[in-house]
Amino acid sequence: MEENKDTETKEENKERNDVSAREELPAKEERPAEKGEKEAHDDLVQKKVICALAYLFGILFFLPLIVYPKDDFAKFHANQSLVVLLVSVIGGAVLGVLTMLPVVGILFTVLSSLFGVVMLVVCILGILNVVREEKKELPVIGKITIIK
């Protein structure tokens, strides 16, 4: 029985020593390859956020061009967000004027609302393309190229 207690005590001491040894060990420093991979990943995430902001706030379409002037991915999505902005502004202005017409104004009010929803969906599709890292043209208006 005493032998059993000694064995248990030795095992408990060993476990305590193992735990304290683990706590005292300094954290491993990242290897250079891991640091490079982390920086590349951070840069990609930053690029995605900036391109998504261009769709989210249309007036920021130029942001990817300023931060990444030579990157094709950034140029593509800056162009797409500029096209979305222009179509939204021009379409909204035209439909806004047409809603003031006497008899058919109600029809154009409904069309204006639908147009707003469609443009929201197009922006969401653009953001999804950014997140997926795709250079996929948006439906209908995606073929328009303003920024080359």
N, C-alpha and C positions, 0 to 999 in steps of 0.2 A: 504494500500500500504506500509506504514511504517512497519507494522507487517510482511509483506512478506520479506522486506529487512532484518529485524532482524533475521528472520528464516534462510534466505540464509547466512547471516554473521555467525550465530551460526554453521550452517552446514559446512561452509568453514573452520572455526576455528577447528571444531571437526576433519575434514579430515586432516588438517595440523598436528594436534596433533597426530592422528593415524599414519601418515606417519613418523613423527619424532620419535615417540615411537618405531616403527618398526626398524628404522635405529639405534637407540641407544641400542637395545637389543643385548647382546652378542650372538655370534653363539653357537648353541648347540654343546656340546661335544658328540663324538660318544660313544654309549654304549659299554661295553666290548664285548658283543656278536657280534656287528657289526664290531668291530676292529678285532676279531678273524676270522670272515667271510672274511673281506677284506684281511687279511694276507694270508688266505688259497687261496683266488682267485689270489692274486699276485704271490704266490708260484706256482700255477698251470700255470699261464701265463708264468712265468719264465721257468718252465719245458718244456712247449710247444716250446718256442723260442729256447731253447738249443737243443732240439731234432730236430727241423726243421733245425737248423744250421748244424747238423750232416749230413742231407741229402743234404743241399745246398752246403756245402763245404765238400766233402767226407773225406778229411784228418782229419776232426774234429769229426770223428765217436766216439772217446774216450771221448769227452766232457761230454755226459750224464752219462757215467760211473764214471767220477771223481766227478761230482757235486752231483749225486744221486746214490751212489754205491749199495744201497739195494733196489732200486725201480724197480719193474718188468717192468713197462711201459718204463722207460729209458733204461733198458737193452735190451728189445725187439727192440726198435728203433735204439739203437746203433748197434745191430747185423744186422738189416736190412740195415742200411747205410753202414756198413762194407762190407756186401755182394755186395751191389751196387758198392762200390768203387773197390773191387777186380774184379768183372765181367767187369767193365768199363776199368780198366787198362789192364787186361789180354786180353779181347776181342779187345781193341784198338791196343794193341801190335801185336796180331796175324794178325788182318786185315791190320795193317800197313805193316807188312812184306809181306803179300800176295799181296798187291798193287804193289809191286816191280816186280812181275812176268811179263815176257814179254806179251804175248797175253791176258791173263785173268786179268791183272792188273786193267784194266778199270772197269771190273765187280766188283772186290773187292773194288775199290774206291767208287763205288755207294753203295755197301753193308756197307762199313765203315761209310758213311754218314748216311745211314738209321739206323745203329746201334747207332750212336750218338744221333739221334732223339729219338729212342726207350728208351735209357738210360735216356734222359731228361724227357720223359713222366713218366718213373718209379720213378724218383726222385720227380716229382710233385705229383704222387700218394702217395708216402711216406709222403710228407709234408701234404697232405690233410688228411691222416690217423692220423697224429699227431694233427692237428687242431681239428679234430672230436673226439679226445681222443679214437681212436680205436686201438686195437692190431691186425690189419688185415694184413695177409701176402701179400707181393707184388706178382704180377703175375709171374709165371715161376720160379723165383729165390728166392721167399720168404720162401720156405721150407728148405733152407740151414741154418743150425745153427752152428755158429762158437763160439759165446759168450753164455755161459749157465747161 
